[in-house]
Structure formats: structure tokens, C-alpha cells
Amino acid sequence: MDALKRTTALLAGPVLLAGCATVAPTAPTAPVRVVMPVSTAGLERVMGQNAAGLTSLFGTPDADFREGAARKLQFQGPICVLDAYLYPEKGGEPRVTYVDARQRDGTPIDRASCVAALVRRDGGK
């Protein structure tokens, strides 16, 4: 029996010690950030326009905000509100680089749909 105990102790020792082994912690990986492109489909009439082009398309802006060289023109219709952001490129005339749209109650609306609605508005409002 003495040999059996000794054999069991020899076999059990490494198994018990294996449970005490430590594994080096791995650093958590940062989630991959995916940048979704903002579609400009349906905005061809607006993107790249200057203030005069927007005025000829939609009529007189309902609001005109300026901050430095940047400008925001706002157009309101019965369905939606469109904000067109104009920035100068290389010292040139400010042109539309981004547009934002919302329904009159503030809920989101497709930007291209808002542009289409404003182009069709009758009498400017």
C-alpha cells in the first residue's frame, strides 16, 4: 500500500499544482470603430451650391447665421426645415458642404425628401 500511496501522491501532485497556475491577463481589445459614410444621394441640387444658388432654388432663407467665414442658411416649408452649412474652400466663396433636415416638430426626416419638398413649395412657404 505504501507504493500505491506514493504513486497516487506523485500523480496527484502535478494535477493539483496545475490548478494553481496563473495565466497572464490579456489586455482588452478596443472595439473597432466603423465610420459610416454620409450619403449625399438626392442632394446633388444643394451640395456645392453657394448662397445665391440656394436662394434661386428655395427662395429667400428664413434664417441666415454667420460665424467667422462659415454660414448657415435655413429654409422652412410646410413639411420640413433644412439647414445648409456653407464653408469657404481655399479662400473661395462659401459653398454647401453639409445639410441637415428635420420635420417641423423636430423629428428626423430624410434630407433628400426635404430638399424635394422645399423645391416644390408654393409661394415660398
N, CA, C and O atoms as a DFTB+ gen file, in Angstrom:
500 C
 N C O
     1  1       0.808      -1.189       0.000
     2  2       0.000       0.000       0.000
     3  2       0.846       1.245       0.000
     4  3       0.467       2.287      -0.534
     5  1       1.973       1.113       0.597
     6  2       2.857       2.251       0.654
     7  2       3.225       2.708      -0.750
     8  3       3.292       3.910      -1.009
     9  1       3.461       1.786      -1.644
    10  2       3.807       2.121      -3.019
    11  2       2.628       2.749      -3.729
    12  3       2.813       3.657      -4.540
    13  1       1.415       2.288      -3.446
    14  2       0.203       2.849      -4.059
    15  2      -0.008       4.285      -3.628
    16  3      -0.346       5.131      -4.456
    17  1       0.185       4.585      -2.333
    18  2       0.043       5.947      -1.835
    19  2       1.079       6.862      -2.471
    20  3       0.791       7.996      -2.855
    21  1       2.294       6.333      -2.570
    22  2       3.361       7.133      -3.150
    23  2       3.075       7.430      -4.626
    24  3       3.314       8.548      -5.082
    25  1       2.577       6.465      -5.363
    26  2       2.268       6.644      -6.781
    27  2       1.115       7.633      -6.940
    28  3       1.140       8.485      -7.828
    29  1       0.113       7.516      -6.084
    30  2      -1.037       8.430      -6.136
    31  2      -0.592       9.850      -5.824
    32  3      -1.014      10.799      -6.485
    33  1       0.262       9.993      -4.816
    34  2       0.749      11.318      -4.451
    35  2       1.576      11.914      -5.582
    36  3       1.490      13.111      -5.856
    37  1       2.376      11.080      -6.239
    38  2       3.193      11.569      -7.350
    39  2       2.321      11.983      -8.532
    40  3       2.622      12.970      -9.203
    41  1       1.274      11.261      -8.790
    42  2       0.390      11.595      -9.909
    43  2      -0.538      12.766      -9.568
    44  3      -0.819      13.593     -10.435
    45  1      -1.007      12.848      -8.356
    46  2      -1.942      13.894      -7.955
    47  2      -1.252      15.231      -7.779
    48  3      -1.876      16.272      -7.984
    49  1       0.023      15.233      -7.402
    50  2       0.755      16.481      -7.165
    51  2       0.734      17.411      -8.365
    52  3       0.309      18.560      -8.246
    53  1       1.188      16.930      -9.528
    54  2       1.188      17.826     -10.691
    55  2      -0.224      18.279     -11.100
    56  3      -0.408      19.406     -11.560
    57  1      -1.204      17.404     -10.930
    58  2      -2.589      17.776     -11.285
    59  2      -3.072      18.887     -10.365
    60  3      -3.692      19.843     -10.831
    61  1      -2.802      18.781      -9.072
    62  2      -3.223      19.811      -8.130
    63  2      -2.467      21.119      -8.364
    64  3      -3.045      22.201      -8.261
    65  1      -1.180      21.016      -8.676
    66  2      -0.402      22.214      -8.932
    67  2      -0.842      22.907     -10.222
    68  3      -0.751      24.130     -10.324
    69  1      -1.312      22.152     -11.198
    70  2      -1.763      22.745     -12.457
    71  2      -2.941      23.685     -12.213
    72  3      -3.097      24.681     -12.919
    73  1      -3.760      23.376     -11.228
    74  2      -4.885      24.242     -10.889
    75  2      -4.438      25.560     -10.292
    76  3      -5.218      26.512     -10.271
    77  1      -3.215      25.648      -9.809
    78  2      -2.694      26.870      -9.216
    79  2      -1.971      27.739     -10.222
    80  3      -1.575      28.860      -9.903
    81  1      -1.795      27.245     -11.419
    82  2      -1.055      28.003     -12.425
    83  2      -1.811      29.282     -12.762
    84  3      -3.040      29.297     -12.822
    85  1      -1.073      30.328     -12.977
    86  2      -1.706      31.594     -13.340
    87  2      -1.498      31.853     -14.818
    88  3      -0.461      31.514     -15.388
    89  1      -2.483      32.449     -15.415
    90  2      -2.411      32.804     -16.824
    91  2      -2.291      34.318     -16.891
    92  3      -3.054      35.039     -16.248
    93  1      -1.352      34.783     -17.654
    94  2      -1.173      36.232     -17.775
    95  2      -2.432      36.835     -18.393
    96  3      -2.924      36.354     -19.414
    97  1      -2.953      37.901     -17.761
    98  2      -4.162      38.508     -18.315
    99  2      -3.860      39.180     -19.655
   100  3      -2.789      39.751     -19.862
   101  1      -4.825      39.092     -20.543
   102  2      -4.645      39.744     -21.837
   103  2      -5.332      41.108     -21.782
   104  3      -6.385      41.272     -21.165
   105  1      -4.727      42.044     -22.421
   106  2      -5.303      43.395     -22.441
   107  2      -6.582      43.364     -23.269
   108  3      -6.620      42.749     -24.335
   109  1      -7.628      44.026     -22.778
   110  2      -8.876      44.038     -23.552
   111  2      -8.647      44.799     -24.856
   112  3      -7.949      45.813     -24.894
   113  1      -9.243      44.293     -25.899
   114  2      -9.098      44.955     -27.183
   115  2     -10.191      46.008     -27.324
   116  3     -11.338      45.792     -26.935
   117  1      -9.816      47.129     -27.879
   118  2     -10.785      48.214     -28.087
   119  2     -11.709      47.815     -29.228
   120  3     -11.275      47.177     -30.187
   121  1     -12.980      48.187     -29.129
   122  2     -13.892      47.852     -30.219
   123  2     -13.480      48.604     -31.494
   124  3     -13.003      49.737     -31.446
   125  1     -13.677      47.952     -32.594
   126  2     -13.344      48.561     -33.874
   127  2     -14.421      49.586     -34.192
   128  3     -15.613      49.279     -34.176
   129  1     -13.994      50.784     -34.475
   130  2     -14.930      51.863     -34.771
   131  2     -15.118      51.946     -36.282
   132  3     -14.156      52.130     -37.028
   133  1     -16.341      51.813     -36.717
   134  2     -16.650      51.863     -38.133
   135  2     -17.303      53.204     -38.423
   136  3     -18.316      53.556     -37.818
   137  1     -16.726      53.939     -39.339
   138  2     -17.290      55.227     -39.722
   139  2     -18.179      54.998     -40.933
   140  3     -17.719      54.553     -41.985
   141  1     -19.449      55.308     -40.770
   142  2     -20.397      55.141     -41.856
   143  2     -20.393      56.406     -42.710
   144  3     -20.532      57.511     -42.185
   145  1     -20.237      56.250     -44.002
   146  2     -20.256      57.443     -44.850
   147  2     -21.654      58.051     -44.871
   148  3     -22.658      57.339     -44.835
   149  1     -21.698      59.365     -44.930
   150  2     -22.975      60.063     -45.002
   151  2     -23.335      60.191     -46.473
   152  3     -22.596      60.793     -47.252
   153  1     -24.453      59.631     -46.843
   154  2     -24.865      59.649     -48.239
   155  2     -25.333      61.035     -48.653
   156  3     -26.004      61.737     -47.895
   157  1     -24.969      61.408     -49.856
   158  2     -25.437      62.671     -50.410
   159  2     -26.385      62.419     -51.582
   160  3     -26.688      63.334     -52.348
   161  1     -26.854      61.172     -51.720
   162  2     -27.783      60.845     -52.796
   163  2     -29.035      61.702     -52.671
   164  3     -29.621      61.815     -51.594
   165  1     -29.431      62.294     -53.768
   166  2     -30.612      63.148     -53.777
   167  2     -30.323      64.577     -53.368
   168  3     -31.223      65.417     -53.364
   169  1     -29.073      64.862     -53.022
   170  2     -28.705      66.211     -52.577
   171  2     -27.871      66.945     -53.619
   172  3     -27.276      67.981     -53.325
   173  1     -27.827      66.409     -54.839
   174  2     -26.988      66.980     -55.886
   175  2     -27.330      68.439     -56.175
   176  3     -26.446      69.220     -56.529
   177  1     -28.601      68.818     -56.029
   178  2     -29.022      70.205     -56.284
   179  2     -28.465      71.178     -55.248
   180  3     -28.352      72.376     -55.509
   181  1     -28.117      70.651     -54.064
   182  2     -27.743      71.507     -52.940
   183  2     -26.240      71.493     -52.664
   184  3     -25.639      72.549     -52.464
   185  1     -25.635      70.318     -52.651
   186  2     -24.219      70.203     -52.295
   187  2     -23.364      71.002     -53.279
   188  3     -23.522      70.896     -54.495
   189  1     -22.457      71.801     -52.722
   190  2     -21.558      72.595     -53.548
   191  2     -22.135      73.929     -54.001
   192  3     -21.430      74.723     -54.625
   193  1     -23.395      74.186     -53.701
   194  2     -24.022      75.454     -54.095
   195  2     -23.515      76.594     -53.222
   196  3     -23.118      76.382     -52.076
   197  1     -23.532      77.794     -53.768
   198  2     -23.250      78.977     -52.966
   199  2     -24.595      79.552     -52.492
   200  3     -25.648      79.008     -52.826
   201  1     -24.567      80.630     -51.728
   202  2     -25.798      81.210     -51.179
   203  2     -26.755      81.637     -52.276
   204  3     -27.964      81.450     -52.148
   205  1     -26.234      82.207     -53.353
   206  2     -27.087      82.653     -54.459
   207  2     -27.795      81.457     -55.108
   208  3     -28.969      81.544     -55.468
   209  1     -27.074      80.345     -55.252
   210  2     -27.675      79.141     -55.831
   211  2     -28.795      78.595     -54.965
   212  3     -29.832      78.172     -55.477
   213  1     -28.590      78.604     -53.651
   214  2     -29.639      78.133     -52.733
   215  2     -30.861      79.051     -52.784
   216  3     -31.999      78.582     -52.768
   217  1     -30.618      80.356     -52.846
   218  2     -31.713      81.318     -52.893
   219  2     -32.515      81.157     -54.180
   220  3     -33.739      81.282     -54.158
   221  1     -31.855      80.883     -55.291
   222  2     -32.595      80.686     -56.536
   223  2     -33.369      79.370     -56.517
   224  3     -34.387      79.243     -57.197
   225  1     -32.903      78.405     -55.755
   226  2     -33.572      77.102     -55.673
   227  2     -34.742      77.112     -54.694
   228  3     -35.809      76.576     -54.994
   229  1     -34.545      77.726     -53.516
   230  2     -35.545      77.666     -52.445
   231  2     -36.238      78.992     -52.146
   232  3     -37.261      79.002     -51.462
   233  1     -35.712      80.105     -52.637
   234  2     -36.246      81.411     -52.272
   235  2     -35.418      82.007     -51.144
   236  3     -34.364      81.481     -50.786
   237  1     -35.898      83.094     -50.596
   238  2     -35.189      83.786     -49.519
   239  2     -35.090      82.890     -48.286
   240  3     -36.087      82.298     -47.873
   241  1     -33.896      82.783     -47.693
   242  2     -33.758      81.949     -46.490
   243  2     -34.594      82.509     -45.337
   244  3     -34.785      83.719     -45.218
   245  1     -35.079      81.616     -44.506
   246  2     -35.842      82.016     -43.320
   247  2     -34.908      82.459     -42.201
   248  3     -35.321      83.190     -41.302
   249  1     -33.665      82.025     -42.251
   250  2     -32.660      82.453     -41.270
   251  2     -31.290      82.389     -41.932
   252  3     -31.029      81.537     -42.782
   253  1     -30.423      83.310     -41.521
   254  2     -29.072      83.386     -42.068
   255  2     -28.127      83.624     -40.890
   256  3     -28.089      84.715     -40.322
   257  1     -27.365      82.588     -40.532
   258  2     -26.442      82.659     -39.400
   259  2     -25.017      82.690     -39.930
   260  3     -24.673      81.945     -40.847
   261  1     -24.192      83.551     -39.351
   262  2     -22.784      83.626     -39.741
   263  2     -21.905      83.514     -38.501
   264  3     -22.188      84.085     -37.448
   265  1     -20.829      82.753     -38.673
   266  2     -19.830      82.637     -37.614
   267  2     -18.473      82.542     -38.287
   268  3     -18.105      81.510     -38.848
   269  1     -17.742      83.640     -38.219
   270  2     -16.469      83.687     -38.933
   271  2     -16.733      83.588     -40.420
   272  3     -17.579      84.301     -40.960
   273  1     -16.005      82.701     -41.079
   274  2     -16.184      82.511     -42.515
   275  2     -17.313      81.524     -42.829
   276  3     -17.704      81.383     -43.988
   277  1     -17.834      80.844     -41.811
   278  2     -18.894      79.856     -42.012
   279  2     -20.259      80.533     -42.034
   280  3     -20.446      81.621     -41.489
   281  1     -21.205      79.858     -42.680
   282  2     -22.555      80.403     -42.792
   283  2     -23.552      79.257     -42.796
   284  3     -23.287      78.194     -43.358
   285  1     -24.711      79.480     -42.161
   286  2     -25.800      78.504     -42.192
   287  2     -27.042      79.219     -42.690
   288  3     -27.472      80.225     -42.125
   289  1     -27.609      78.679     -43.761
   290  2     -28.868      79.195     -44.279
   291  2     -29.953      78.183     -43.945
   292  3     -29.781      76.981     -44.146
   293  1     -31.070      78.685     -43.433
   294  2     -32.171      77.807     -43.042
   295  2     -33.381      78.108     -43.917
   296  3     -33.755      79.264     -44.115
   297  1     -33.980      77.046     -44.434
   298  2     -35.168      77.149     -45.267
   299  2     -36.270      76.317     -44.630
   300  3     -36.061      75.154     -44.283
   301  1     -37.454      76.921     -44.478
   302  2     -38.573      76.238     -43.842
   303  2     -39.724      76.101     -44.836
   304  3     -40.014      77.016     -45.606
   305  1     -40.351      74.973     -44.800
   306  2     -41.529      74.720     -45.623
   307  2     -42.609      74.116     -44.755
   308  3     -42.408      73.949     -43.552
   309  1     -43.749      73.784     -45.332
   310  2     -44.833      73.205     -44.538
   311  2     -44.499      71.812     -43.993
   312  3     -45.109      71.363     -43.022
   313  1     -43.540      71.134     -44.609
   314  2     -43.207      69.764     -44.206
   315  2     -41.943      69.694     -43.365
   316  3     -41.872      68.911     -42.418
   317  1     -40.940      70.508     -43.703
   318  2     -39.635      70.326     -43.061
   319  2     -38.844      71.623     -42.990
   320  3     -39.222      72.653     -43.549
   321  1     -37.721      71.522     -42.271
   322  2     -36.757      72.613     -42.130
   323  2     -35.415      72.067     -42.602
   324  3     -34.998      70.983     -42.194
   325  1     -34.741      72.828     -43.464
   326  2     -33.449      72.423     -43.995
   327  2     -32.397      73.434     -43.569
   328  3     -32.572      74.637     -43.763
   329  1     -31.303      72.950     -42.990
   330  2     -30.162      73.786     -42.642
   331  2     -29.037      73.442     -43.614
   332  3     -28.613      72.290     -43.703
   333  1     -28.562      74.444     -44.335
   334  2     -27.453      74.254     -45.277
   335  2     -26.230      74.964     -44.706
   336  3     -26.276      76.161     -44.422
   337  1     -25.143      74.226     -44.542
   338  2     -23.912      74.764     -43.957
   339  2     -22.915      75.052     -45.073
   340  3     -22.551      74.165     -45.845
   341  1     -22.484      76.301     -45.144
   342  2     -21.572      76.741     -46.187
   343  2     -20.225      77.108     -45.579
   344  3     -20.154      77.840     -44.592
   345  1     -19.165      76.594     -46.177
   346  2     -17.802      76.873     -45.717
   347  2     -16.953      77.218     -46.932
   348  3     -17.117      76.625     -47.999
   349  1     -16.036      78.185     -46.770
   350  2     -15.157      78.518     -47.899
   351  2     -14.066      77.468     -48.057
   352  3     -13.585      76.898     -47.078
   353  1     -13.685      77.222     -49.304
   354  2     -12.568      76.323     -49.584
   355  2     -11.431      77.140     -50.179
   356  3     -11.608      77.799     -51.203
   357  1     -10.281      77.100     -49.551
   358  2      -9.077      77.785     -50.028
   359  2      -9.353      79.257     -50.332
   360  3      -8.944      79.772     -51.373
   361  1     -10.044      79.920     -49.423
   362  2     -10.286      81.348     -49.572
   363  2     -11.368      81.701     -50.577
   364  3     -11.613      82.881     -50.826
   365  1     -12.015      80.709     -51.154
   366  2     -13.068      80.967     -52.133
   367  2     -14.392      81.294     -51.468
   368  3     -14.482      81.436     -50.249
   369  1     -15.413      81.408     -52.300
   370  2     -16.762      81.702     -51.819
   371  2     -17.299      80.509     -51.025
   372  3     -17.078      79.363     -51.416
   373  1     -18.005      80.762     -49.909
   374  2     -18.571      79.650     -49.140
   375  2     -19.557      78.833     -49.978
   376  3     -20.381      79.380     -50.710
   377  1     -19.448      77.524     -49.849
   378  2     -20.324      76.598     -50.578
   379  2     -20.851      75.545     -49.615
   380  3     -20.242      75.283     -48.578
   381  1     -21.971      74.950     -49.957
   382  2     -22.604      73.944     -49.099
   383  2     -21.720      72.708     -49.021
   384  3     -21.365      72.104     -50.033
   385  1     -21.377      72.351     -47.784
   386  2     -20.605      71.130     -47.553
   387  2     -21.410      70.101     -46.766
   388  3     -21.050      68.924     -46.733
   389  1     -22.509      70.546     -46.127
   390  2     -23.336      69.637     -45.332
   391  2     -24.737      70.218     -45.207
   392  3     -24.908      71.434     -45.124
   393  1     -25.733      69.348     -45.193
   394  2     -27.113      69.781     -44.944
   395  2     -27.735      68.883     -43.887
   396  3     -27.406      67.702     -43.777
   397  1     -28.629      69.460     -43.123
   398  2     -29.356      68.735     -42.087
   399  2     -30.828      69.040     -42.280
   400  3     -31.186      70.151     -42.672
   401  1     -31.689      68.067     -42.009
   402  2     -33.119      68.272     -42.192
   403  2     -33.896      67.652     -41.043
   404  3     -33.462      66.678     -40.429
   405  1     -35.051      68.238     -40.768
   406  2     -35.950      67.719     -39.736
   407  2     -37.365      68.149     -40.079
   408  3     -37.579      69.113     -40.814
   409  1     -38.316      67.423     -39.540
   410  2     -39.701      67.838     -39.705
   411  2     -39.937      69.071     -38.846
   412  3     -39.109      69.406     -37.999
   413  1     -41.036      69.735     -39.055
   414  2     -41.291      70.972     -38.323
   415  2     -41.402      70.737     -36.815
   416  3     -41.156      71.649     -36.026
   417  1     -41.770      69.521     -36.417
   418  2     -41.852      69.227     -34.977
   419  2     -40.513      68.757     -34.400
   420  3     -40.427      68.430     -33.217
   421  1     -39.472      68.723     -35.236
   422  2     -38.138      68.354     -34.765
   423  2     -37.746      66.913     -35.008
   424  3     -36.581      66.562     -34.823
   425  1     -38.667      66.071     -35.411
   426  2     -38.326      64.671     -35.663
   427  2     -37.552      64.555     -36.982
   428  3     -37.724      65.381     -37.878
   429  1     -36.713      63.543     -37.095
   430  2     -35.874      63.405     -38.296
   431  2     -36.687      63.188     -39.570
   432  3     -37.792      62.646     -39.543
   433  1     -36.114      63.623     -40.669
   434  2     -36.682      63.380     -41.998
   435  2     -35.512      63.192     -42.951
   436  3     -34.432      63.742     -42.736
   437  1     -35.726      62.430     -43.985
   438  2     -34.703      62.217     -44.997
   439  2     -34.347      63.549     -45.648
   440  3     -35.228      64.309     -46.052
   441  1     -33.058      63.821     -45.745
   442  2     -32.607      65.115     -46.260
   443  2     -33.027      65.335     -47.707
   444  3     -33.452      66.433     -48.067
   445  1     -32.914      64.304     -48.542
   446  2     -33.282      64.443     -49.951
   447  2     -34.782      64.701     -50.093
   448  3     -35.200      65.464     -50.964
   449  1     -35.586      64.074     -49.249
   450  2     -37.035      64.308     -49.285
   451  2     -37.361      65.742     -48.913
   452  3     -38.258      66.350     -49.496
   453  1     -36.645      66.280     -47.954
   454  2     -36.855      67.662     -47.539
   455  2     -36.470      68.619     -48.665
   456  3     -37.181      69.587     -48.933
   457  1     -35.346      68.348     -49.321
   458  2     -34.928      69.191     -50.444
   459  2     -36.013      69.181     -51.515
   460  3     -36.387      70.234     -52.032
   461  1     -36.517      67.998     -51.848
   462  2     -37.562      67.889     -52.877
   463  2     -38.817      68.648     -52.466
   464  3     -39.438      69.318     -53.290
   465  1     -39.190      68.544     -51.194
   466  2     -40.390      69.243     -50.718
   467  2     -40.197      70.753     -50.774
   468  3     -41.124      71.479     -51.132
   469  1     -39.022      71.231     -50.429
   470  2     -38.768      72.672     -50.445
   471  2     -38.707      73.214     -51.872
   472  3     -39.123      74.346     -52.117
   473  1     -38.206      72.440     -52.796
   474  2     -38.156      72.872     -54.194
   475  2     -39.575      73.021     -54.732
   476  3     -39.847      73.914     -55.535
   477  1     -40.475      72.150     -54.292
   478  2     -41.857      72.170     -54.775
   479  2     -42.769      73.114     -54.014
   480  3     -43.918      73.318     -54.405
   481  1     -42.256      73.705     -52.904
   482  2     -43.151      74.536     -52.109
   483  2     -43.696      75.697     -52.943
   484  3     -42.991      76.259     -53.781
   485  1     -44.921      76.033     -52.705
   486  2     -45.609      77.049     -53.492
   487  2     -45.598      78.372     -52.737
   488  3     -46.008      78.426     -51.578
   489  1     -45.144      79.410     -53.366
   490  2     -45.159      80.722     -52.739
   491  2     -44.092      80.889     -51.672
   492  3     -44.167      81.829     -50.881
   493  1     -43.116      80.020     -51.626
   494  2     -42.020      80.175     -50.679
   495  2     -42.290      79.571     -49.324
   496  3     -41.333      79.154     -48.671
   497  1     -43.513      79.492     -48.853
   498  2     -43.799      78.935     -47.522
   499  2     -44.950      77.979     -47.608
   500  3     -45.349      77.401     -46.596
